[in-house]
Amino acid sequence: MSYDDFSRFYDRLTDNVEYEKRADYFCRLLSMCGINEGILLDLGCGTGSMSLIMAEKGFDVIGVDSSIGMLNAAQQKMFDSGRHMLLLNQKMQEIDLYGTVDCAICVLDGINHLPCEADVKAAFAKVSLFMNQGGAFAFDVNTIYKHKNILADNAFIYDNDDFFCAWQNSFNPEDNSVDIALDFFEEEDGVYYRCGESFTEKAYELSDISEWLEEAGFEVVGIFDDMTTDEVRPDSERAVFLAKKK
């Protein structure tokens, strides 16, 4: 799964994310562990929107993503902004950095794109390996509730001015995964061009994620409902973890 076609449309599909508010929220979480500056690792950085905002807030950002297409978009944003970030084409479960970091984030369900328990554990172990003692790791995940009840077997249509997207989900109750198929139709000079992308997101038990963080050398500081510091609920669609490196 390359995500390269997806990268062409990603920003337009996520134009309602409110990255500034989400960046402020993640900064508040990091500050709960005493982290307000330093080197920040952005796992699954995508097209770099969050990375750039965190850089504007004073962090020295390293962006990591497995998709060349996503990183190309991030690099263009970096050039346009005049800011410098180190961008690395690596899978988050295989990261290999040149030194240590003070904190790490992973936003908008990047962890759900890891296909199995072993890969999540490997990603946590890599983050721990390259994180300074006392560092903070904040990330969000789509919950099992969201996969079962919101994404489920539903279909969604996005009809923008310059492209059309048909989104079809298929939920697998055996492992709480959702197969997502996206078909994009883009108009150019009166002609429509079609491309597609498909991938799987998997939801994990929050108790398992906590256990895997502990095994990797983290202390779980809190598990919150999205964009709050309230305790995660049974019907929360997104859970946010804050962990501190022991």
FENJO-V879865 format. One record per run of one state. SS is the DSSP state (2 for helix, 1 for strand, 0 for the rest). FROM is the first residue (numbers start at 1). LEN is the number of residues. Records with the same first field share a line. If there is no record, write none. Layout:
SS->FROM-LEN + FROM-LEN
//
This chain:
0->1-3 + 14-5 + 33-5 + 44-5 + 57-2 + 66-2 + 82-4 + 90-2 + 95-6 + 107-4 + 114-3 + 130-1 + 143-1 + 152-3 + 160-3 + 173-4 + 189-2 + 203-3 + 216-2 + 226-5 + 232-6 + 246-1
2->4-10 + 19-14 + 49-8 + 68-14 + 92-3 + 111-3 + 117-13 + 144-8 + 206-10
1->38-6 + 59-7 + 86-4 + 101-6 + 131-12 + 155-5 + 163-10 + 177-12 + 191-12 + 218-8 + 231-1 + 238-8
//
